[in-house]
Amino acid sequence: MMGAIIGDIVGSVYEWNNIKIKAFPLFQDKCFFTDDTVMTIAVAEGLMNGGEKDDFIDAMKKYGRMYPDAGYGGRFGSWLMTDSREPYRSWGNGSAMRTAAVGWWFDSMEETRAAAALAAGVTHDHPEGIKGAESTVAAIFLARTGHSKAEIKEYVEREFGYDLSRTLDEIRPGYWFNESCQGTMPQAIIAFLESTDFEDAIRNAISLGGDSDTLAAITGSIAEAAYGVPQWIKDKAWEYLDEPLREVLGRWREELSRRSIS
């Protein structure tokens, strides 16, 4: 889950100021966490609270209202601040950027995908919104269980129909802001597939341009499962978080440790 948060923080300064190269400072004073981090934390808490539909809704509304200025999309922001508990057929990439925790919580692909669909569907119940979330957690699950990049690519292409055959160099020149799952997921996964380590994956994603923080959050969530995250990067990202978010991350780590032992 920290991989998604790091991607969000690093990409925060480039969302509206795209950079098309990989050579840039990884962290800057102007970096900050956005809605990607807040909702990633919310989904994790929803899982720890039971992982049912109402658990996800309650956690999203709780943290959305704690951080009302985190940069939510228009319809999602409205949903957060009203009493509505109904989805609104979104196919936006928000369903994918917030779902990293689900990829670590279960012991089977079937459970993982079902939970991702549930967590996405509380708002993003369009088939493309569901597919974006499921493909993210599927890649995380495969990476953390030792599958190769070739196996991850084959599974995602077969199960979700995304074209992962293009290279970053082919995508980069004509790729601009896109908030849809269908216009974000292939690019985010390819950024991981072409990477050599965690930091390189983040740099790949941001170098594409587009919705930089969300793109890097999705790529980072997969890259963490494949490579782990260097401690210095974790430590630096931690500095950008406030105490409520750190508290959830602490509980999350303890719970994952407990589950792995049992």
Residue pairs with C-beta under 8 A, 6 or more apart in sequence:
1 40
1 44
1 100
1 101
1 104
1 221
1 224
1 249
1 252
2 224
2 229
2 234
2 237
2 249
3 100
3 198
3 220
3 221
3 222
3 223
3 224
3 225
3 229
4 36
4 37
4 40
4 97
4 98
4 100
4 217
4 218
4 220
4 221
4 224
5 33
5 36
5 37
5 40
5 41
5 217
5 220
5 237
5 241
6 202
6 220
6 224
6 229
6 233
6 234
6 237
7 36
7 202
7 205
7 213
7 215
7 216
7 217
7 218
7 219
7 220
7 221
8 33
8 34
8 36
8 37
8 40
8 97
8 213
8 214
8 216
8 217
8 220
9 27
9 31
9 32
9 33
9 37
9 213
9 237
9 240
10 26
10 27
10 31
10 202
10 206
10 213
10 216
11 202
11 205
11 206
11 212
11 213
11 214
11 215
11 216
11 217
12 30
12 31
12 32
12 33
12 34
12 212
12 213
13 28
13 30
13 31
14 24
14 206
14 209
14 212
14 213
15 34
15 211
15 212
15 213
15 214
18 176
18 177
18 209
18 210
18 212
19 206
19 207
19 209
19 212
20 172
20 173
20 207
20 208
20 209
21 207
22 200
22 203
22 204
22 206
22 207
24 203
24 206
26 199
26 202
26 203
26 233
26 236
27 236
27 237
31 240
32 240
33 70
33 240
33 241
33 245
34 70
34 71
34 213
35 67
35 70
35 71
35 72
35 73
35 76
35 94
36 97
36 98
36 213
36 214
36 217
37 70
37 217
37 241
37 245
38 63
38 64
38 66
38 67
38 70
38 245
39 60
39 63
39 64
39 94
39 97
39 98
40 97
40 98
40 99
40 100
40 101
40 217
41 63
41 245
41 248
41 249
42 56
42 59
42 60
42 62
42 63
42 64
42 98
43 56
43 59
43 60
43 98
43 99
43 100
43 101
43 102
43 119
44 101
44 248
44 249
44 252
45 59
45 62
45 63
45 248
46 55
46 56
46 57
46 58
46 59
46 60
46 119
47 55
47 101
47 102
47 105
47 115
48 251
48 252
48 255
49 55
49 58
49 59
51 105
51 115
51 118
52 118
53 118
53 121
53 122
54 85
56 118
56 119
56 122
57 85
57 122
60 80
60 122
60 123
61 80
64 70
64 72
64 77
64 80
64 81
65 80
65 81
66 244
68 80
68 81
72 80
73 92
73 94
73 179
75 88
75 90
76 90
76 92
76 94
76 123
79 88
79 123
85 122
87 121
87 122
87 123
87 124
87 125
88 123
88 125
89 125
89 126
90 123
90 124
90 125
90 126
90 129
91 124
91 126
91 127
91 128
91 129
91 132
91 180
91 181
91 182
92 124
92 129
92 179
92 180
92 181
93 132
93 178
93 179
93 180
93 181
93 183
93 184
93 185
93 211
93 214
93 218
94 123
94 124
94 214
95 119
95 120
95 123
95 124
95 129
95 130
95 132
95 133
95 181
96 120
96 132
96 133
96 135
96 136
96 181
96 184
96 185
96 188
96 214
96 218
97 214
97 217
97 218
98 119
99 116
99 119
99 120
99 133
99 136
99 137
99 221
100 136
100 137
100 140
100 217
100 221
100 224
101 252
102 112
102 115
102 116
102 119
102 133
102 137
102 140
103 112
103 116
103 136
103 137
103 138
103 139
103 140
103 141
103 144
103 221
103 225
104 140
104 144
104 225
104 256
105 112
105 115
106 112
106 115
106 141
109 138
109 141
109 142
112 137
112 138
112 141
113 134
113 137
113 138
115 137
116 130
116 133
116 134
116 136
116 137
116 138
117 130
117 133
117 134
119 133
120 129
120 130
120 132
120 133
120 134
121 129
121 130
123 129
124 130
124 132
124 133
124 181
128 180
128 181
128 182
129 181
131 160
131 181
131 185
132 181
132 182
132 184
132 185
133 181
134 159
134 160
135 156
135 159
135 160
135 162
135 185
135 189
136 185
136 188
136 218
136 221
136 222
138 155
138 156
138 159
138 160
139 152
139 155
139 156
139 189
139 192
139 222
139 225
140 221
140 222
140 224
140 225
141 225
142 151
142 152
142 155
143 152
143 222
143 225
143 226
144 225
144 226
147 155
149 192
149 193
149 226
152 189
152 193
152 222
153 164
153 189
153 193
156 162
156 164
156 189
157 163
157 164
160 185
162 185
162 186
162 189
163 186
164 186
164 189
164 190
164 193
166 186
166 190
167 190
167 194
168 190
168 191
168 194
168 204
168 207
168 208
171 187
171 190
171 208
172 207
172 208
172 209
175 187
175 208
175 209
175 210
176 209
176 210
177 209
177 210
177 211
178 184
178 210
178 211
179 211
179 214
183 210
184 210
184 211
184 214
184 215
184 218
185 218
187 205
187 208
187 210
187 215
188 205
188 215
188 218
188 219
188 222
189 218
189 219
189 222
191 201
191 204
191 205
191 208
191 215
191 219
192 201
192 204
192 205
192 219
192 222
192 223
192 226
194 204
195 201
195 204
195 219
195 223
195 227
197 227
198 220
198 223
198 224
198 227
198 228
198 229
198 230
198 233
199 230
199 233
201 219
201 220
201 222
201 223
201 227
202 216
202 219
202 220
202 223
204 219
205 212
205 215
205 216
205 218
205 219
205 220
206 212
206 215
206 216
208 215
238 246
241 249
